Amino acid sequence: MRITYTHTRSQVPLFCENIGYDWDQEHVHRHQGYHYYQWMQSEKGTGIVKINDKIIRLQPNQGLLIRKNVPHEYYSDPDSKEKWITEFLVFYGSSADNLMAYLNLGDFFYVESMNFQLSSFIVEKFDSFSKDDWESSFKQSSELFQFILLLKQNNSHEYNLFHTECKRHP
């Protein structure tokens, strides 16, 4: 399933251009990069992502955020026996660049292991992104902000240590 918006809502701090899941990922080569931030995660199978001189094998429960305008290529791993099925979220907005600085985003942000909240975000929020009206755009902006916080939380050493300690001391 996939939703692509034909117009953007530049009046909100964050907006979604594209969202989808259960996507049979085709080969994509973007010599100039893409004009918005792209998140992709593996549902099934394995993909190969090339960014600059880096090669990343994206396996189930792993994700990757690619900075806007960074040249990249991705395709199904030829050695994988399964099709590469992905979930994705493409976004931008007036607050996006500042939030990417908060993530310390270089050319990409790799998530080796996603927690449940992050891995289930796209499927759980998909229906709320299916509406393309003014009121819904504010809710979607808020949900995109939540997504970025989930990315930070998932990869934060301090956050993971805190929750490990909390589990030990109820």
DRENLO-934915 format. One line per field, with one value per residue (C-alpha): x negated, y negated, z negated; residue in one letter; residue number from 0. Coordinates in nm, 3 decimals, decimal comma. Example, Ala and Ser with C-alpha at 12.3 -4.5 7.8 and 13.67 -1.06 7.14 Angstrom:
east: c(-1,230/-1,367)
north: c(0,450/0,106)
up: c(-0,780/-0,714)
type: c(A/S)
seq: c(0/1)
// end
This chain:
east: c(0,000/-0,120/0,002/-0,152/-0,035/0,008/-0,043/-0,232/-0,122/-0,409/-0,215/-0,279/-0,618/-0,640/-0,451/-0,443/-0,502/-0,486/-0,416/-0,379/-0,428/-0,430/-0,613/-0,790/-1,096/-1,227/-1,579/-1,615/-1,918/-1,905/-2,214/-2,112/-1,948/-1,589/-1,456/-1,300/-1,414/-1,353/-1,307/-1,302/-1,292/-1,302/-0,992/-1,120/-1,425/-1,742/-1,827/-2,153/-2,179/-2,473/-2,543/-2,873/-3,132/-2,923/-2,728/-2,457/-2,274/-1,926/-1,771/-1,437/-1,394/-1,657/-1,598/-1,774/-1,704/-1,864/-1,936/-1,771/-1,977/-2,230/-2,297/-2,206/-2,099/-1,908/-1,801/-1,718/-2,019/-2,088/-2,202/-1,873/-1,621/-1,328/-1,191/-1,287/-0,968/-0,996/-0,810/-0,887/-0,811/-0,916/-0,882/-0,995/-0,879/-1,005/-1,117/-1,273/-1,630/-1,644/-1,507/-1,764/-2,035/-1,880/-1,931/-2,290/-2,205/-2,500/-2,428/-2,227/-2,110/-2,124/-1,913/-2,055/-1,769/-1,431/-1,224/-0,856/-0,725/-0,956/-0,914/-0,534/-0,495/-0,422/-0,162/0,008/0,022/0,090/0,466/0,419/0,199/0,466/0,658/0,548/0,731/0,620/0,716/0,550/0,227/0,178/0,224/-0,015/-0,274/-0,251/-0,287/-0,596/-0,747/-0,670/-0,843/-1,161/-1,157/-1,120/-1,428/-1,628/-1,493/-1,566/-1,931/-1,999/-2,251/-2,136/-1,771/-1,847/-2,056/-1,778/-1,516/-1,746/-1,793/-1,418/-1,345/-1,590/-1,444/-1,063)
north: c(0,000/-0,347/-0,704/-0,987/-1,343/-1,559/-1,881/-1,966/-2,155/-2,399/-2,585/-2,306/-2,240/-1,887/-1,725/-1,384/-1,348/-0,971/-0,681/-0,311/0,043/0,395/0,247/0,476/0,254/0,189/0,074/-0,301/-0,510/-0,878/-1,050/-1,385/-1,242/-1,326/-1,668/-1,543/-1,325/-0,954/-0,683/-0,321/-0,002/0,364/0,570/0,886/0,982/0,776/0,466/0,304/-0,073/-0,266/-0,615/-0,773/-0,502/-0,321/-0,001/0,086/0,418/0,337/0,644/0,695/0,472/0,228/-0,119/-0,406/-0,779/-0,947/-1,321/-1,522/-1,573/-1,298/-1,075/-0,714/-0,384/-0,089/0,250/0,600/0,805/1,047/1,308/1,293/1,571/1,342/1,037/0,713/0,572/0,226/-0,039/-0,405/-0,759/-1,068/-1,406/-1,766/-2,099/-2,422/-2,241/-1,938/-2,068/-2,170/-1,833/-1,654/-1,852/-1,723/-1,369/-1,454/-1,341/-1,320/-1,183/-0,905/-0,773/-0,395/-0,206/0,140/0,263/0,093/0,099/0,196/-0,163/-0,261/0,058/0,041/-0,336/-0,335/-0,059/-0,198/-0,557/-0,480/-0,542/-0,881/-0,980/-0,872/-1,195/-1,490/-1,783/-2,090/-1,965/-1,627/-1,793/-1,933/-1,589/-1,439/-1,706/-1,612/-1,242/-1,312/-1,496/-1,190/-0,971/-1,180/-1,157/-0,778/-0,771/-0,965/-0,757/-0,428/-0,515/-0,704/-0,532/-0,739/-0,651/-0,280/-0,288/-0,472/-0,216/0,074/-0,074/-0,132/0,230/0,344/0,113/0,107)
up: c(0,000/0,082/0,047/0,247/0,196/0,504/0,310/-0,004/-0,310/-0,349/-0,620/-0,873/-1,035/-0,890/-0,604/-0,443/-0,072/-0,056/-0,291/-0,233/-0,352/-0,211/0,087/0,334/0,357/0,706/0,796/0,741/0,840/0,753/0,890/0,738/0,428/0,342/0,243/-0,085/-0,375/-0,317/-0,578/-0,467/-0,667/-0,572/-0,631/-0,459/-0,264/-0,240/-0,045/0,052/0,005/0,149/0,019/0,126/0,068/-0,197/-0,136/-0,388/-0,397/-0,520/-0,681/-0,859/-1,165/-1,037/-0,899/-0,731/-0,712/-0,411/-0,409/-0,133/0,184/0,101/0,404/0,333/0,481/0,339/0,465/0,353/0,240/0,526/0,270/0,077/0,137/0,043/0,221/0,052/-0,100/-0,253/-0,447/-0,379/-0,486/-0,290/-0,460/-0,478/-0,619/-0,773/-1,092/-0,922/-0,892/-1,259/-1,367/-1,153/-1,335/-1,660/-1,524/-1,429/-1,078/-0,842/-0,496/-0,659/-0,995/-1,025/-1,280/-1,335/-1,550/-1,582/-1,897/-1,861/-1,854/-1,571/-1,368/-1,385/-1,332/-0,957/-0,962/-1,274/-1,146/-0,779/-0,800/-0,963/-0,667/-0,418/-0,470/-0,258/-0,416/-0,608/-0,957/-0,904/-0,794/-1,148/-1,302/-1,048/-1,128/-1,495/-1,409/-1,198/-1,495/-1,708/-1,447/-1,466/-1,846/-1,814/-1,590/-1,847/-2,135/-1,958/-1,898/-2,219/-2,445/-2,742/-2,679/-2,650/-2,969/-3,154/-3,055/-3,139/-3,486/-3,526/-3,441/-3,709/-3,976/-3,955)
type: c(M/R/I/T/Y/T/H/T/R/S/Q/V/P/L/F/C/E/N/I/G/Y/D/W/D/Q/E/H/V/H/R/H/Q/G/Y/H/Y/Y/Q/W/M/Q/S/E/K/G/T/G/I/V/K/I/N/D/K/I/I/R/L/Q/P/N/Q/G/L/L/I/R/K/N/V/P/H/E/Y/Y/S/D/P/D/S/K/E/K/W/I/T/E/F/L/V/F/Y/G/S/S/A/D/N/L/M/A/Y/L/N/L/G/D/F/F/Y/V/E/S/M/N/F/Q/L/S/S/F/I/V/E/K/F/D/S/F/S/K/D/D/W/E/S/S/F/K/Q/S/S/E/L/F/Q/F/I/L/L/L/K/Q/N/N/S/H/E/Y/N/L/F/H/T/E/C/K/R/H/P)
seq: c(0/1/2/3/4/5/6/7/8/9/10/11/12/13/14/15/16/17/18/19/20/21/22/23/24/25/26/27/28/29/30/31/32/33/34/35/36/37/38/39/40/41/42/43/44/45/46/47/48/49/50/51/52/53/54/55/56/57/58/59/60/61/62/63/64/65/66/67/68/69/70/71/72/73/74/75/76/77/78/79/80/81/82/83/84/85/86/87/88/89/90/91/92/93/94/95/96/97/98/99/100/101/102/103/104/105/106/107/108/109/110/111/112/113/114/115/116/117/118/119/120/121/122/123/124/125/126/127/128/129/130/131/132/133/134/135/136/137/138/139/140/141/142/143/144/145/146/147/148/149/150/151/152/153/154/155/156/157/158/159/160/161/162/163/164/165/166/167/168/169)
// end
